[in-house]
Amino acid sequence: MSLDGSRAPGQRPGAHFCREGSSLDRPGSLRALMKESAMTNKKRNVIFLWTVVFLTVAMFLGSQENPDKSFTEYRIGPSDLIEIKFLNEDKLTAQVRVSQQGRVTLAMIGEVDVSGLTASELEKKLVRLYEKYLQKPQAFVRVLEFRSQRVSVLGAVAKQGPYDLLGRQTLLWLISEAGGLNKDVGKEIIILRQLSDGQSERLSVPIEDLMFKGDPKLNITLEPGDIVNIPADKEVLIYLSGEIKNPGALRVLKSSIPTLFKAIVQAGGFTDRAVEGGVIVKRKDEKGAEKNFTVNVKDIKKGKIRDFPLLENDVIIVPQTWF
């Protein structure tokens, strides 16, 4: 088969495979490596399917919860827009934006510190403040715009952008709100967090452990200002030439670049005239200088040496034997 899935003229499906029970079934063999590659793709698909399942469950559970719970727990902060009303006192009705200092200015009483209060706590505070001016005041507070407590999500999700943090919410909640993970998601989620002392913190969450293994410790509680970056994986190329059954550009994900022997297996394996003990890997460093590595793949197959790790844009050349 060619790298794009087409089959060379006259090539039978699976012609390069041996019978069941042959040496190809041993760990590290061609058949075992092909199975390993298939399992990697299967695992990626399972993670995506679990994301869909999680979203469905989250939507169902969300519909069963008390819709006012998150709003009652929300603590007012700078840039929020709040509405304040008093029973039988229409002239005191106001919509006010919270200043960066956490205050609002109201009729009769002037500046009021509202930062860090829930709506119900602010109602009680306003009742105490207006008791001097009104008979048995009854205050009602509603948050119209949630601006102070937000998190942002970037990368491989359906809907990137800022999200209001209403009450105690977690990483899985944010993924659900953002429409789930895309199929091209990478291997980790990165959370950038600003600490109270002005320093920043970087948290790394393995996606497989969170979504596939369901580790509850990784479902981190979010904090206002968190930036959640979910990098997308990308396709990179490995080039193979010489005595390879399917030479050309091998497309792989950057997070799953194969080792040398695995790349050769994915390209169909060696031809009968390959010099397996003298495979050349050409690589350019950051400055553009080329380095050549000669690798004995025979020894890799026998387990005598470790498989050779490849990098993006490596060129693999398999020489031809003249004997």
Secondary structure, 3 states (H helix, E strand, C coil): CCCCCCCCCCCCCCCCCCCCCCHHHCCCCHHHHHHHHHHHHHHHHHHHHHHHHHHHHHHHHHHHCCCCHHHHHCCCCCCCEEEEEECCCHHHCEEEECCCCCEEEECCCEEEECCCCCHHHHHHHHHHHHCCCCCCCCEEEEEEECCCCEEEEEECECCCEEEECCCCCEHHHHHHHCCCECCCECCEEEEEEECCCCCEEEEEEEHHHHHHCCCHHHCCECCCCCEEEECECCEEEEEEEECECCCEEEEEEHHHCCEHHHHHHHCCCECCCECHHHEEEEEECCCCCEEEEEECHHHHHCCCCCCCECCCCCEEEECECCC
